[in-house]
Amino acid sequence: MQNLLEIKDLKIKTLRNKEEVMLLDKVSLNIAPGQCLGIVGESGCGKSITANALLKLLPYPLSVSSGKAMFNSPSLGTVDLLSLEENAMRSIRGREIAMIFQEPMTSLDPIFTIERQMKEALEFHHAHMHEKEKHDRCVEVLKQVNIPRIEQTLGSYPHQLSGGQLQRIMIAIALINTPTLLIADEPTTALDVTIQAQILELMNKLKHEQNASVMFITHDLGVIAETSEQVAVFYSGHIVEEASAEELFYRPAHPYTEGLIKSISSLNEKGNQLYSIPGNVPPGGELKSYCHFLDRCKYAEDSCKRGLPKLVEVAPKHYCRCFRHSMEVEV
Amino acid sequence: MSEYLLTVKNLKTYFPIKEGLIKRTVGYVKAVEDVSFSVKQKQVYAIVGESGCGKSTAGKSIVRLIEPTAGEVIFDGKTLSSLSDEEMRLKRRDMQFIFQNPYSSLNPRMNVYQLLSEPLKTHFNLTENEVQLQILEMIDKIGITEDQLWRYPHQFSGGQKQRISIARALITKPRFVIADEPVSALDVSIQAQVLNLLINLQKEMELAMVFISHDLNVVRFISSEVAVMYLGSIMESGSTDEIYQKPLHPYSKALLDAVPNIDPLKKKRRSSLKGEVPNPANPPQGCPFSPRCVRADDICRKEKPTLNFYKGRNIACHNPLE
């Protein structure tokens, strides 16, 4: 397998009033070694559950109903993450695939010191590591993420540190076992712009140093533009467009992507009105039989109701799910 | 009448830090250290800064939702701090507040009709019929239909809720409104809708507005003048266009540089700011920005610069950029 990760036709469902509701459908994504894949979308579009499904972290009643996620594991060979036994998953989770969560303030345990929490990640995968070795490894990764006063930080509790520092520590914990794939779920959303700039710079630096692949989930197109080579746009449980960052920002093919980019760039122009996409973000779990963006689309026609458009290649390596580009219907 | 509807002079808001058994005051968090600015009629004035810089506290102190420690707020020729509670209550008809998070600022037990009629009944002596008429007029502007009037906040989306809280603030026909991060809790595609609504209403009702935000793009679009705050003090203030084109304060420049660019070909790596915002309970000596500033020298670390007029704007810096 050439890619590090290949997700094929991922489908996630949940239970609502004892009825099965589909939250995510027909999601296929590839991540090449050393590549950063950006996933962008608004709340409820399914971007976070995709990441959680990969590590078997979906909370009840959510579950994967079908699909495959082939991962090129350094220790186990090519495995399907979705059908992996819990034991095998444990050896991958946190070691080969690590995750950085959105809110550093709530993801760290308030009653343990930073050192204790960092060592936990090490001990889990390296049971016989010497105490001194563990300490040195903690110091080493904290240096990588530019934490000042390392010894003092190791002895602190989360409430004694700022949000920016905590997010660095979260990144340090994710890196401590040198993973091959890093999943970052809105890692800078809770942070200020100047701190966000520091964290993004740090992540770009680490990606080059460690040659790790990154799956970067965010709602901020600006952040995507600065970090990702490849971008997938999610809307209401589907991928509506996928392309390289350059292609996507210069030649958006889907009306939703186009609208998002326009509404951001119209902020830079003095004018009377901002460009806005009408309507509301659909709540999760309402997979319709036709194009999900139809109600908000300015190009919508009656014929758009004939079915769900297929994700087709509209330009080399540029995929889009819209009838304006192809008449093909998803079966 | 003066040109300015609102003038804020040397506003200070300190929060005491209490410790020990008898809750002795051991120090102060200087949330707002020294803020002065003026807002003209019909003008949108923005306050921008990172979290913890005191922008929200400044906003709340202006309308006395938090009592300021010192300083003067003159609204429409009257000094607000000298007003009694009752006089202040009457003044609030003219000055309203839009809160950040519509999920928590609307009472979940009241339906839209009750939410919108409450400010009218508090401030005016109206018959039920007149209240109804005004509500119908208002919901028409914000795109809520008549049959939605009997619904409760949880039945609306985030964008609709924020429209309702905007309507609630504007239904008393104020002349001045403070909007504290009105769109930051909303999805990207919804932000533009709500901003358009706010701007249209501001123009239509000839409102003066203080727009508090951390989003530099939104501030650029919406305001004609801006104040950049850092650790309780204004660092630079003046025309939005001028400051965005050529910031003179090193902090304004760093802040503007930090905004992610949506053009992937301009993956420029900027002079990113080192370190973090200091603790306002224990601010650095001299200029609050000096520990992170590349241009800082000895005076910066000793003496706090005051806000002075310089090259067409106000700036608090010993070593402004050229």
Chai-1 contact restraints between the chains, C-beta under 6 A:
chainA,res_idxA,chainB,res_idxB,connection_type,confidence,min_distance_angstrom,max_distance_angstrom,comment,restraint_id
A,E42,B,D187,contact,1.0,0.0,6.0,A-B,restraint_1
A,S43,B,D187,contact,1.0,0.0,6.0,A-B,restraint_2
A,S162,B,E276,contact,1.0,0.0,6.0,A-B,restraint_3
A,G164,B,E276,contact,1.0,0.0,6.0,A-B,restraint_4
A,D192,B,E50,contact,1.0,0.0,6.0,A-B,restraint_5
A,D192,B,S51,contact,1.0,0.0,6.0,A-B,restraint_6
A,V193,B,A258,contact,1.0,0.0,6.0,A-B,restraint_7
A,V193,B,V259,contact,1.0,0.0,6.0,A-B,restraint_8
A,T194,B,A258,contact,1.0,0.0,6.0,A-B,restraint_9
A,T194,B,L273,contact,1.0,0.0,6.0,A-B,restraint_10
A,A197,B,A258,contact,1.0,0.0,6.0,A-B,restraint_11
A,A197,B,S272,contact,1.0,0.0,6.0,A-B,restraint_12
A,Q198,B,S272,contact,1.0,0.0,6.0,A-B,restraint_13
A,E201,B,S272,contact,1.0,0.0,6.0,A-B,restraint_14
A,H219,B,V188,contact,1.0,0.0,6.0,A-B,restraint_15
A,L221,B,I262,contact,1.0,0.0,6.0,A-B,restraint_16
A,G222,B,P260,contact,1.0,0.0,6.0,A-B,restraint_17
A,G222,B,I262,contact,1.0,0.0,6.0,A-B,restraint_18
A,V223,B,P260,contact,1.0,0.0,6.0,A-B,restraint_19
A,A225,B,I262,contact,1.0,0.0,6.0,A-B,restraint_20
A,A225,B,P264,contact,1.0,0.0,6.0,A-B,restraint_21
A,E226,B,P260,contact,1.0,0.0,6.0,A-B,restraint_22
A,E226,B,K267,contact,1.0,0.0,6.0,A-B,restraint_23
A,A245,B,P264,contact,1.0,0.0,6.0,A-B,restraint_24
A,E246,B,P264,contact,1.0,0.0,6.0,A-B,restraint_25
A,F249,B,P264,contact,1.0,0.0,6.0,A-B,restraint_26
A,S263,B,A192,contact,1.0,0.0,6.0,A-B,restraint_27
A,I264,B,I262,contact,1.0,0.0,6.0,A-B,restraint_28
A,L267,B,N217,contact,1.0,0.0,6.0,A-B,restraint_29
A,L267,B,F221,contact,1.0,0.0,6.0,A-B,restraint_30
A,Q273,B,N196,contact,1.0,0.0,6.0,A-B,restraint_31
A,L274,B,A192,contact,1.0,0.0,6.0,A-B,restraint_32
A,L274,B,L195,contact,1.0,0.0,6.0,A-B,restraint_33
A,L274,B,N196,contact,1.0,0.0,6.0,A-B,restraint_34
A,S276,B,A192,contact,1.0,0.0,6.0,A-B,restraint_35
A,S276,B,Q193,contact,1.0,0.0,6.0,A-B,restraint_36
A,S276,B,N196,contact,1.0,0.0,6.0,A-B,restraint_37
A,I277,B,S189,contact,1.0,0.0,6.0,A-B,restraint_38
A,N280,B,S157,contact,1.0,0.0,6.0,A-B,restraint_39
A,V281,B,D187,contact,1.0,0.0,6.0,A-B,restraint_40
